[in-house]
Amino acid sequence: MDVKTWTYLIVGFTFALYIGIAIWSRAKSTKEFYVAGGNISPISNGMATAADWMSAASFLSMAGIIAFKGYGGSVFLMGWTGGYVLLAFLVAPYLRKYGKFTVPEFIGERFYSKTARLVAVLCLIIVSVTYVIGQMKGVGVAFSRFLETEYETGLFIGMGIVFFYAVLGGMKGITYTQIAQYVVLIFAFTVPAIFISLELTGNPIPQLGLLGNVSDGAPLLQKLDTVITDLGFGQYTNSVMGSKLNMFAFTLSLMIGTAGLPHVIIRFFTVKKVSDARLSAGWALVFIAILYTTAPAVAAMARLNFTKTIQVGAVGKVEGNIEYANRPEWFKNWEKTGLLKHEDKNGDGRIQYYNDSNKEFSEIASGYGWKGNEMVKIDNDIMVLANPEIANLPGWVIALVVAGGLAAALSTAAGLLLAISSSVSHDLLKGILMPEISEKKELRAGRISMIGAIAVAGFFGIYPPDFAAGTVAMAFGLAASSIFPVLIMGIFMKKMNREGAIAGMIAGIGVTLFYVFQHKGIMFIASTSYMGGMEENWFFGIEPKAFGAVGALVNFIVAFIVSKMTSDPPKEVQELVDDIRLPKLDEV
């Protein structure tokens, strides 16, 4: 069978599975809709959390970024996994002990203020909508490339699937669907990696293959360094993303952004007790580590295969450049999407792929008659999806990767949409506007607000704002600068009052949004190079994607100063903080 047929079969099977689970796990109460009844086991919750967490960015973008950024791309590995350590120790157990449904509900009651709760709702919606745009866009791209549908058609299909199991089942349906989606996405990521590792190094374990030798006996990473430096690119194994301060800020922003993402935090409300919340975080790290330790191998092997396929010749081997007319089929397929573009600048009918920003190599290249790098666009996000095609793997493997990418995007989208829905129905409606609303009407409001959230996400997927490619990085920065600090202060600083919390949230998210929009042309997470002329305006060399760490610092400072200038919280609120912090015998 061809790739298209395999794709329809495998993707169709996974979609049928998700719909079947949704019918089986329909939510019948607000507790089931918001927190899946509160009785999910730690292992199941860990697996669902891993799927909820590993979005299209983890599945598609991360390995692509590492492939082109090299060692510098490790900030995503360190930041995103490190964030779960913060969650496990500093956030999840205490919020689970508090025992309510949502993050804004905790903030509202801890800071004894409906205004604080409202500000938290607004921050949550901004973060979640920003994040979900990238997921819906990923769904549309995957459909348009492999199922040969229109981008909008693919997006509508994805919206329909999410609508069915999220609106019908709420957190209960989403939880069990995400368990299935984890299985799909982890197989989809690791199976091609095993094939390619065997092909390049003879080792079926990609993590070991990364440290192994290729067919000519050279270590894989050394071979990759040689291939790309021969084309004027920097060494793969020691690249740095900007300055060391920028890498530190980027890593920190991703870490505290992870610990502040509302759709991840609410997953820990679904278990029975505090100890289960800690275990859930541990299991989630185990399940996430399977993909995250495989990603560097996928990245290095994809970059090596990609470079050798396009430009096997390097210095002194001009004849190795392949003719454009004889380019491989995968190249033609990705050209149709616009994510891969070639321009024959010197009219020789061949593909010149090299780093024309390297002055020394450009002088050498001009001696060959080359007039610049002819690969004018290589989108990072194509690497994972194109990798099996480049390696000539079977059609079913390619189809499996498509199903995995869709599972990753849909699982995270569902979690984000539920976070938006619960903030509207439970926090805004039940908590502020209509406190006397019945449970039945609140459940109906939750489903209606979920429909509205899906419609908004679909709209931005079809008409994405001009910063859409950077939405994932932007979402982490916004969560880091707004939600994480107020949670930490609410749990560990019993003298922090409502005035400080409100001022801190507004200041943190405000300064981050201002900085990002001032530099929005260079914050794209999927771009292969920075647009020049704006780096000199960065604050201490910190790029917009990393600015969430600075926003968090602003949040803490403003909150501390304002709280010192205003009255202490009531005694009962300070006792609430002590109660959250001190464990009971049945919780340890």
Phi, psi and omega in degrees: 000151179278172184299320182297317180295314177302318182295315178300319182293310185288315178295319178298320179296315181295321178295320177297322178297316181296318180294319178299318178296321180298318180295319182291328189248037181298134180284133181245359179213166179295326179295320176290325181289321185270318186227025175056031179084350178073021183229029178283139180287155181302320181293314179298317180292324177297320179291317178295321178296319179299317178292319178300321184283316186280087183278189175301332178295316179291316186286316186260312192279321189299310180296325177295320178294314180296324180301322183258340179262344180067219182305326180301331179289353181293348177302328180289320178296313183290318183291312185289323178283322178299329179298329179288332174295317176299317179301314185294324186261328191249340188236299191305311183298321184287321178290326176294322178295326178300321165083022178254192190266324191226162177294312178300329178295317176299313182297318180297316183280323179296323181256020172039051185204125172291331177295318177298320179295320179295317178298320178297321177298314180297317177298316180299315181295318179299314180297312186291318178296319178300317182290320187289337178302314181297326181292315181293325178295320178297322177299313181297319180295315181298317179296314185295328182280311191261336178256001175055041175256169171293149180306314182296322179298315178299320180295318179296322178297314178300317178299320181296318179295312179299318179305316186295307186274339179278315181290320183287313188259346184057214181297327179296310179295320180296319182301308184288329175292320180293330175298315177296320181293327176297314180301317180296310187290326182287323174294319182295330181275320187275326182300309177299325179297321178296314179302311185289323176297319176298317183295319185273321188239349183080003181252125183284350180261109186304321181299322178280327177299326178300327181265002183267193182253149174275183189300330181273007176092351180279144174302141185303313182293324177294320178298317180296316177303316181295315183298315186278328177291331175295344179252013174089001179276160178289161180299133184295322190276354179223026179287153180229137178274093182075216179275169176295325177297320179296317179296320178296313181296321180297312180299315180296319179298317179293322180296304184285337173294319176301314182288353180246003180286120186297324183289338175278317183299318184294344178295332183277356173276353187270356181262169189285321187212176186298316181298327177292327178296318177295316179297321178301316179297321178295314178295322178300318178298320178298311182293322178292322183299331178301315178283319188288332175279341177277330185304316179299324178292315178300318182297309183295317181291323178295317180296320180294312179298316181299311184294316181292328181288319182280315187221082181285340179272150177226212182302127178080003182228057184298327184294348180285345180295126183285152176285139182299323180295336181256018180299149183294163184297322180298325179297314180298318181298317182282336173298325181297332182279344184083001180272351176225124184224137178239141177227117182282088188288331181252003174067023181267359178076008179245167181259118172256117180237108180201174182269096183280358173275351175275105187300319182298314181287328179299324178294321177294315182297321180296334177292336176274355183091010178282144183238040178116161178297123185269352173273086190282346175209125173225101182286128179308323189292348181279345191297314181293317181289325182275340185306312178297325177293316180300322182275004179058043178280163181301157182300324182293331178290318178298317179296323179297322178296320178299313179298322179294317178298319178293321178298317180297315182293316184290322182295316180289320178302318180297316179297319179294318180295323177293321178299319178294315182299313183292328178292327179283308186283316185274318184272310183284311184282298183292319187278334186236307190276317185227070185297341182267006183298142182285163180297321180298316180289326177294320178297319177295319178296323178298318180291321179295317179292330174296317177300316179297320179295320178296319180296318179296316179298318178296320179300313180288337174289322180280321179240069185293142174295166187289356176255017189302323183294340181257014188295326182296309179298321181295320181298319179295318179298320180291320177294320180296321186273345184242306190273314184301311182301318183290329175293314180297316179294324179292329182273320191249353181235092186287348177269357177288128185253179185293322181298317179294317181297313181296313181296320180296313179300314182296316181294316183296308181288329180295312182292328179290315178299318180299313183295318182296314183287337174291334184237029190298340181290345184237016182261010186291122181289337185263357183285152182267349179206156178278146173281130186287165172092358182237343182302327182293346179267359180291144179286108184053032178076014181268121182284161183304324180296338183258001190283350178302327179295320178292318177300322178295319178297318176299317179303309181300314184295312181298315180298318181296314182296313182296319180295327179289335182270354182235177186286155179292158176296158177301156183301320182294330177289319178296324176292326176299318179297317178299319180295320178295322186283327187270124182283155173256164186300325182276004184248358184249000000 
